[in-house]
């Protein structure tokens, strides 16, 4: 891979470990060769690092495969998924999926990443639909501007949502930031 291949979502091999590009910016200044600034997330550990790829620098693509799976359940041992084609159960330790767990509902379709044949992490859909289980009542007259309130969804996640959201509503949540997107019409 060269500089042009370092794009959002690409997975590169650095120091023997796979890193996914989560942000990149091509910098070009007068009389200098271009540089690609990037933020990279370690696919295995989740740690983020910043790196500047120089012009002409070769980057090795990581041998990462993706497979479709569904979330089955979570317990004290970890989270458990099922491959949609082979029906194989894929288990992860709690540490690996801790950040994604508040978005997981039974049957949710995810992508399991395998590095050298071993499952190392999961990719969630960008948006998921979750049911509101707790929502304080909206206060009358409190409608000026963008007023929000904390609501609790079925997975235990707390999300800032507009005042009109009530218990029993289904809302769409962005899994990248854990933010409210919209109410889903039933």
N, C-alpha and C positions, 0 to 999 in steps of 0.2 A: 504494500500500500504506500502511496505517497501523500503529500500534503493535501491534495484535493479530496482524498478519500476519508480524511478525518472530519466526519460530519456527525451531526446529532444522531445518536442511536448506534453508531458504529462501535464495534467491540474490537479493541486492539490488545496486543500482548506486550506488557512492559514488566521487566524483571521477572519473567516467567509466570505472571498472573494476568488474568483477563480484566480489562478496564473498559467500561462503557462510557462513550462521550455523552455528557449531559449538557454541555454548552460549548460552543466554539465561535471564534471570531478571527477572521483573517485581517491581519494588520499589515499595512503597506505604507511605508514612509518614503519620502523622496530620497533617492540615491541609496536605498537599502533594499536588501532582498526581503520578500514577504515572510511573515512569521504567522503561524496559526496558534493562537492562544486557545487553550482548552481546559475545561474542568472535566475530570475523569472520576468515575465511581468504580471502585473495586467490586466486581460482580460477586466475589466470595465474601468479603468482609464488610462491604458497604461504605468503607472509608473513601472520602473524596480528596483528590489532590489536584493542584493546578500545574499545568505543564505548557511550555511554549515549544512547539515543533518548528525547527528551522528549515529554511528552504533546502531542498535536496535530501533531507533526512528521510530515511526509509523506516516505515512502521510495519511491524508484522501483525497480520490479522490473527485474532485468537480463534482457535478451533472450538467454537461454541455452537451447539445445535439447539434448536427450539422445538418444543413439542407441546401440543395442546393438551390441557388437563382441566379437570373440574375439582373444586375444593370439596372435600368430604366433611371433615370435622377437625376441631382442635381439642387437645387434652393437655394434661400436665407434661407429657413427653414431647409434644411438638404439634405441627400441623400436618395434615394428611391429604393427599391429592390422588386422583385417579387419571391415568393416561387414557385419553379418549379412544385411541386405536387398539392398544394392547390390553387395556383394562388392568394394567400393573398399578399397584399402589406405590406412591412416591412419598416418603416421609422426610420432613425437615425438622431440625432442632428449633426450639423456640427462639433462640438468638438470631437465627437467619431470617425468620419471617416476622419478628416482633413489630417492626414498623408497618407491615402490610396487614397484620391481623385485624385491626379495627375496621377494615374494609371487606373482610371475607365473610360471605354468607353462603349457606349450603347450596351447592350446584354452580357457584360462580365460575365462569370460564377464565382461566389464566394461561400464561405461557411459562413452562418450566424450562430454565436454561441449564444445559449440561455442558460442562467443561471436561474434556478428555473422557467423555462417557459418564461422568459422575454428576448427579443433580446438584447444582450449587446455589440457585436462587430462583425466584419467580418474578414475572412481570405481570402487573395488574392491568386491567383495562383503564383507560384514562378517566372514565366516569363510571360510577356504580350507583345503583338505586338502592336506597335504604329506607326502612320504615321508621317514622318518628314514634318513640315510645313515651317520651316525656317532653312536654312543652308548656312553659308557664303561659298564662293568659296574656293576650296583648292588652296594653293599657290604652283606654280611650283617650283620644286627643294627642297621642304620641305618634303622629304620622308624618311630621315634617322631616324632610331629608331621608337619608338612608339609615333608618333605625333597625337594629337587629336585636335578637335575644338568643341566649344559648338553648339549644334543643338537644336531647339525647336520642340517638338512634338505636336500633335493635342490637348492634354489636357493642354498644357501650361508649361509642365515640360521641364526643360533644362537639357540636357544630354551631357557628353563628348563622342564624337564618332570619329572614324577614319576619316582622310581627304577625303576619297573617298565617304563618305555618302553625298547625295545631296537631295534637296527638292523633295518630292514625294516618297522617299524610305520608305519602311516599315522596322522598326528595332525591335529587341527583346530586352526588358529591364528587368533586374532583379529587382523585387519589394522589395526585402529585403534591398538593398543598393541604388537603383535608378541608376544603372550603365548599360551601353551598354553591350550587350552580343554578338549579331551578326546581320547582315543584312539578312532579309528574302527574298528569291528569289520569285519573283512574277510569 
